[in-house]
Amino acid sequence: MTTTTPEDTTTSGATPEGPAVTPEAAIAAARERIDAIDDRIIGLIQERTAVSAVVQQTRISSGGRRLSLNREMEILSRYREALGKPGTALAMTLLELCRGRV
């Protein structure tokens, strides 16, 4: 009678649950997902920037100011509540990308 150790199942390429995945393959797959997510985030930031430009142009053409500090504070608060302190830094970066430095 032979016994099987956990090491034997991972090196054989299969387990009772399905084929074994090497750490390298798992990392590569996760990195592909991260890259796809990053592509979506970049696209959303570009879309946000375009929409923000419309808001700014409309505000200026109607005699208003380019920026609404109250609105920016709302955005900072939303990101901080959702993501903690790093969320504030992320929101500041997004605001800077969308409206430029003030």
C-alpha positions as CSV (number, residue, x, y, z in Angstrom):
1,M,0.0,0.0,0.0
2,T,1.4,3.4,-0.9
3,T,0.6,6.7,0.8
4,T,0.3,10.1,-0.8
5,T,1.6,13.2,0.8
6,P,0.3,16.7,0.1
7,E,3.5,17.4,-1.8
8,D,2.8,14.4,-4.1
9,T,-0.5,15.8,-5.2
10,T,0.8,19.3,-6.0
11,T,3.7,18.1,-8.0
12,S,1.6,15.5,-9.9
13,G,-0.5,18.2,-11.4
14,A,-3.8,17.1,-10.1
15,T,-5.8,16.9,-6.9
16,P,-9.1,15.3,-6.1
17,E,-10.5,18.9,-6.4
18,G,-9.1,19.5,-9.8
19,P,-5.8,20.4,-11.5
20,A,-3.1,21.9,-9.4
21,V,-2.2,25.5,-10.0
22,T,1.4,26.5,-9.5
23,P,2.1,29.7,-7.5
24,E,3.6,31.2,-10.6
25,A,0.4,30.5,-12.6
26,A,-1.8,31.9,-9.9
27,I,0.3,35.1,-9.7
28,A,0.3,35.5,-13.5
29,A,-3.5,35.1,-13.6
30,A,-4.0,37.5,-10.8
31,R,-1.7,40.1,-12.5
32,E,-3.7,39.7,-15.7
33,R,-6.9,40.6,-13.7
34,I,-5.1,43.5,-12.1
35,D,-4.0,44.8,-15.5
36,A,-7.6,44.5,-16.8
37,I,-8.9,46.3,-13.7
38,D,-6.3,49.0,-14.1
39,D,-7.3,49.5,-17.8
40,R,-10.9,49.9,-16.6
41,I,-9.9,52.4,-13.9
42,I,-7.8,54.4,-16.4
43,G,-10.8,54.5,-18.8
44,L,-13.1,55.6,-16.0
45,I,-10.7,58.4,-15.0
46,Q,-10.5,59.6,-18.6
47,E,-14.3,59.6,-18.7
48,R,-14.5,61.4,-15.4
49,T,-12.1,64.1,-16.7
50,A,-14.2,64.7,-19.8
51,V,-17.4,65.0,-17.8
52,S,-15.7,67.3,-15.3
53,A,-14.6,69.5,-18.2
54,V,-18.2,69.8,-19.4
55,V,-19.3,70.9,-15.8
56,Q,-16.5,73.4,-15.6
57,Q,-17.2,74.9,-19.1
58,T,-20.9,75.1,-18.4
59,R,-20.3,76.7,-15.0
60,I,-18.0,79.3,-16.6
61,S,-20.2,80.0,-19.5
62,S,-23.1,80.7,-17.2
63,G,-21.1,83.2,-15.2
64,G,-20.0,81.0,-12.4
65,R,-16.6,79.9,-11.1
66,R,-14.7,77.1,-12.6
67,L,-14.6,75.2,-9.3
68,S,-17.1,74.4,-6.6
69,L,-15.2,73.9,-3.3
70,N,-18.3,72.6,-1.6
71,R,-18.6,69.9,-4.3
72,E,-14.9,69.0,-3.9
73,M,-15.4,68.6,-0.1
74,E,-18.3,66.2,-0.8
75,I,-16.0,64.2,-3.1
76,L,-13.2,64.1,-0.5
77,S,-15.6,63.1,2.2
78,R,-17.1,60.3,0.1
79,Y,-13.7,58.8,-0.7
80,R,-12.5,59.1,2.9
81,E,-15.6,57.4,4.2
82,A,-15.2,54.6,1.6
83,L,-11.4,54.1,1.7
84,G,-10.1,55.7,4.8
85,K,-7.3,58.2,4.9
86,P,-5.7,56.9,1.6
87,G,-9.1,57.6,0.0
88,T,-8.6,61.3,0.6
89,A,-5.2,61.3,-1.2
90,L,-6.8,59.4,-4.1
91,A,-9.7,61.9,-4.3
92,M,-7.2,64.8,-4.3
93,T,-5.4,63.2,-7.2
94,L,-8.6,62.6,-9.1
95,L,-9.7,66.2,-8.5
96,E,-6.3,67.5,-9.7
97,L,-6.5,65.4,-12.8
98,C,-10.0,66.6,-13.6
99,R,-9.6,70.3,-12.8
100,G,-5.9,71.0,-12.6
101,R,-4.1,72.6,-9.7
102,V,-5.8,75.4,-8.0
